[in-house]
Amino acid sequence: MFRVTQELRFCYGHRLLGHPGKCARLHGHNARVFLVLEQRARRYLDEALDHRMLLQQGDPACAALAGIGETFVALEVPPTAENLAKLIFEQLLRAGLPLAEVRLEEQPGSTASYGSP
């Protein structure tokens, strides 16, 4: 079976509450997502994640951003690369796209994947 992988890029900011290192601070990434799918995936990334601050629900930054009218996405789970790969995979499956795996490169050399067994 042939598989064609498409690379899609998007930018996002986040922080990991309770992380013992630098990732506990607000920071950004230029992510690359590798997908086997069609154009509707690009639209989902553009509308839901690109240039958004991704925070975990309960993060004090959520109230601060809401207070100044800034757009952000509050997730039930920490906005790690692993959780973002899973979120993208599940959302695209829900949209009816046939998908085997999502690989998300948060930064060069740091990739997380999520997919069907």
C-alpha positions as CSV (number, residue, x, y, z in Angstrom):
1,M,0.0,0.0,0.0
2,F,1.2,3.5,-0.8
3,R,1.0,6.3,1.7
4,V,1.5,9.9,0.9
5,T,2.5,12.2,3.7
6,Q,1.8,15.9,3.7
7,E,3.6,18.4,5.9
8,L,1.6,21.2,7.3
9,R,3.0,24.0,9.4
10,F,1.4,26.1,12.1
11,C,2.6,28.4,14.9
12,Y,1.4,28.3,18.5
13,G,2.3,29.4,22.0
14,H,1.8,27.4,25.2
15,R,3.2,26.6,28.6
16,L,3.2,23.5,30.7
17,L,1.9,24.2,34.2
18,G,3.9,22.5,36.9
19,H,6.8,21.7,34.6
20,P,10.1,21.9,36.5
21,G,12.0,23.6,33.6
22,K,11.7,26.4,31.1
23,C,8.5,24.9,29.5
24,A,6.6,26.3,32.5
25,R,6.9,29.8,31.0
26,L,4.8,31.1,28.1
27,H,6.7,30.3,24.9
28,G,6.1,29.6,21.2
29,H,6.8,26.9,18.6
30,N,6.8,26.7,14.8
31,A,5.3,23.2,14.5
32,R,5.3,20.8,11.5
33,V,2.5,18.2,11.3
34,F,2.9,15.2,9.0
35,L,-0.4,13.7,7.9
36,V,-1.8,11.3,5.3
37,L,-5.0,13.1,4.4
38,E,-6.6,15.8,2.3
39,Q,-7.1,19.6,2.2
40,R,-9.7,19.8,5.0
41,A,-6.9,19.2,7.5
42,R,-5.2,22.4,6.5
43,R,-8.4,24.3,7.2
44,Y,-8.8,22.7,10.7
45,L,-5.2,23.7,11.6
46,D,-5.7,27.2,10.3
47,E,-9.0,27.8,12.1
48,A,-8.4,25.9,15.4
49,L,-4.7,26.1,16.2
50,D,-2.6,28.4,14.0
51,H,-1.3,31.5,15.8
52,R,-3.3,30.6,19.0
53,M,-2.1,30.4,22.6
54,L,-2.9,26.8,23.7
55,L,-3.3,26.6,27.5
56,Q,-4.6,24.0,29.9
57,Q,-7.9,24.7,31.5
58,G,-7.3,26.4,34.9
59,D,-4.1,28.1,33.8
60,P,-4.2,31.6,35.4
61,A,-3.1,33.0,32.0
62,C,-6.6,32.1,30.6
63,A,-8.3,34.7,32.8
64,A,-5.7,37.3,32.0
65,L,-6.0,36.7,28.2
66,A,-9.8,36.7,28.3
67,G,-9.6,39.9,30.3
68,I,-7.8,41.7,27.4
69,G,-9.9,40.0,24.7
70,E,-7.0,37.9,23.4
71,T,-7.9,34.7,21.6
72,F,-6.7,31.4,23.2
73,V,-7.7,27.7,23.3
74,A,-8.2,26.1,26.7
75,L,-7.5,22.4,26.5
76,E,-8.5,19.7,29.1
77,V,-5.0,18.3,29.0
78,P,-1.5,20.0,29.0
79,P,-0.7,21.4,25.6
80,T,2.2,19.0,25.0
81,A,3.3,17.8,21.5
82,E,1.9,14.4,22.4
83,N,-1.5,15.7,23.4
84,L,-1.6,18.0,20.3
85,A,-0.9,15.1,18.0
86,K,-3.7,13.2,19.6
87,L,-6.1,16.2,19.5
88,I,-5.4,16.7,15.7
89,F,-5.8,13.0,15.0
90,E,-9.2,12.8,16.9
91,Q,-10.6,16.0,15.3
92,L,-9.7,14.9,11.8
93,L,-11.2,11.5,12.3
94,R,-14.4,13.1,13.6
95,A,-14.4,15.2,10.5
96,G,-14.5,12.0,8.4
97,L,-10.9,12.1,7.2
98,P,-9.2,8.7,6.7
99,L,-6.1,8.9,8.8
100,A,-3.5,6.4,10.1
101,E,-1.1,8.7,12.1
102,V,-0.3,12.2,13.0
103,R,3.3,13.2,13.7
104,L,3.9,16.6,15.3
105,E,7.4,18.1,15.3
106,E,7.3,20.8,18.0
107,Q,10.9,21.8,17.2
108,P,13.6,20.2,15.2
109,G,14.5,16.8,16.7
110,S,11.4,16.7,19.0
111,T,8.5,14.7,17.4
112,A,5.4,13.1,18.9
113,S,3.0,10.8,17.1
114,Y,-0.4,9.4,17.6
115,G,-2.4,7.0,15.5
116,S,-4.3,3.8,15.0
117,P,-2.7,0.6,16.3
